[in-house]
Amino acid sequence: MSAQPNSFSAEAGTGQRSTAQSLSVQWTALQDAASAVGALAGLAPEKLTPQVRNFPALIKDVGGWRFELASEMIGDLTAMMRPGVTALLAVNARGQDATAAAITLWREFHHARNSVLALVPQGGDMGPRRSA
């Protein structure tokens, strides 16, 4: 990997809709960064589950304090990943082995991401309850 993701964060807008869009952009950038870390760690590409892929929409539907906490936690994940990926790419660019560090960052990311995903209540086998 020689290219660093352009940005892990999005400009915060005004209103709930802009915040939800910003969250979605940040979430996607984090997944891309995690893929880069996984590649540097020598891990097989992760197959994203529907829960991971649809998280921004799911948490938006939940709303309230869970949405606010998810926004903060995603910001924290961004703050963790940005310098980590930068350091891994710098080590890799020098021709040094970054595998152990990449695995450590991947594990930290995966653990933190699971905490964020836990903010969406389980809805049974058919997913969260939705009503019109």
C-alpha positions as MATLAB code, in Angstrom:
seq = 'MSAQPNSFSAEAGTGQRSTAQSLSVQWTALQDAASAVGALAGLAPEKLTPQVRNFPALIKDVGGWRFELASEMIGDLTAMMRPGVTALLAVNARGQDATAAAITLWREFHHARNSVLALVPQGGDMGPRRSA';
ca = [
       0.000    0.000    0.000;
       1.483    3.304   -0.953;
      -1.531    5.579   -1.008;
      -2.952    7.138    2.110;
      -6.732    7.665    2.223;
      -7.453   11.303    1.453;
      -9.506   12.085    4.511;
     -10.931   10.268    7.467;
     -13.331   13.010    8.392;
     -16.021   15.054    6.782;
     -16.956   18.639    7.313;
     -19.685   18.845    9.907;
     -22.810   20.449    8.517;
     -25.804   21.952   10.158;
     -28.913   20.007   10.989;
     -29.546   16.290   11.576;
     -29.473   15.403    7.876;
     -26.028   16.907    7.361;
     -24.795   15.173   10.498;
     -26.129   11.829    9.254;
     -24.453   12.370    5.867;
     -21.206   13.336    7.581;
     -21.396   10.232    9.751;
     -21.902    8.073    6.670;
     -18.890    9.600    4.914;
     -16.712    9.178    8.010;
     -17.875    5.582    8.478;
     -17.018    4.712    4.876;
     -13.597    6.357    5.180;
     -12.922    4.382    8.354;
     -13.796    1.116    6.628;
     -11.437    2.040    3.776;
      -8.665    2.852    6.257;
      -9.263   -0.447    8.054;
      -8.956   -2.256    4.720;
      -5.586   -0.586    4.155;
      -4.439   -1.570    7.651;
      -5.611   -5.127    7.056;
      -3.643   -5.264    3.816;
      -0.512   -4.004    5.593;
      -1.120   -6.653    8.274;
      -1.294   -9.342    5.612;
      -4.896  -10.195    6.441;
      -7.439  -11.361    3.901;
      -9.887   -8.627    2.880;
     -12.773   -8.399    5.319;
     -16.198   -9.202    3.964;
     -18.416   -6.494    5.406;
     -21.563   -7.686    7.094;
     -24.872   -5.918    6.474;
     -24.631   -4.523   10.015;
     -21.290   -2.853    9.236;
     -22.274   -1.762    5.744;
     -25.642   -0.295    6.807;
     -24.588    1.110   10.166;
     -25.004    4.812    9.290;
     -28.621    4.260    8.199;
     -29.378    1.981   11.138;
     -28.030    4.393   13.749;
     -29.814    7.308   12.072;
     -33.091    5.391   12.420;
     -32.357    4.771   16.116;
     -31.521    8.439   16.660;
     -31.342   10.159   20.032;
     -28.489    9.637   22.429;
     -27.308    6.539   20.582;
     -26.816    8.544   17.374;
     -24.951   11.269   19.272;
     -22.732    8.725   21.034;
     -22.050    6.933   17.750;
     -20.982   10.247   16.200;
     -18.561   10.859   19.056;
     -17.208    7.319   18.961;
     -16.665    7.495   15.200;
     -14.771   10.737   15.758;
     -12.619    8.928   18.320;
     -12.006    6.075   15.869;
     -10.976    8.620   13.275;
      -8.562   10.206   15.741;
      -7.052    6.773   16.416;
      -6.780    5.650   12.800;
      -5.389    8.814   11.204;
      -1.970    8.806   12.921;
      -1.872    5.008   12.957;
      -2.281    4.682    9.206;
       0.161    7.538    8.627;
       2.784    5.801   10.781;
       2.213    2.429    9.123;
       2.582    3.934    5.670;
       5.771    5.729    6.713;
       7.257    2.489    8.063;
       6.203    0.639    4.931;
       7.657    3.369    2.696;
      11.044    2.893    4.387;
      10.918   -0.766    3.438;
      10.481   -1.962    7.013;
       8.044   -4.619    8.128;
       4.883   -3.032    9.522;
       2.972   -6.280    9.949;
       2.994   -6.487   13.758;
       2.021   -2.846   14.180;
      -0.685   -3.172   11.532;
      -2.159   -6.222   13.261;
      -2.215   -4.331   16.556;
      -3.958   -1.337   14.980;
      -6.414   -3.649   13.196;
      -7.315   -5.356   16.488;
      -7.804   -2.027   18.250;
      -9.973   -0.772   15.404;
     -12.018   -3.973   15.283;
     -12.651   -3.877   19.041;
     -13.674   -0.205   18.953;
     -15.849   -0.723   15.872;
     -17.698   -3.547   17.630;
     -18.457   -1.144   20.479;
     -19.915    1.345   18.007;
     -21.956   -1.350   16.272;
     -23.408   -2.407   19.633;
     -25.254    0.918   19.809;
     -27.821   -0.406   17.334;
     -30.281   -2.613   19.241;
     -30.634   -6.130   17.951;
     -33.862   -6.557   16.031;
     -34.054  -10.319   15.659;
     -33.443  -12.340   12.530;
     -35.179   -9.862   10.259;
     -33.181   -6.822   11.380;
     -34.373   -3.787   13.332;
     -38.062   -3.041   13.541;
     -39.150   -0.461   10.996;
     -42.521    1.179   10.723;
     -44.028    3.460    8.135;
];
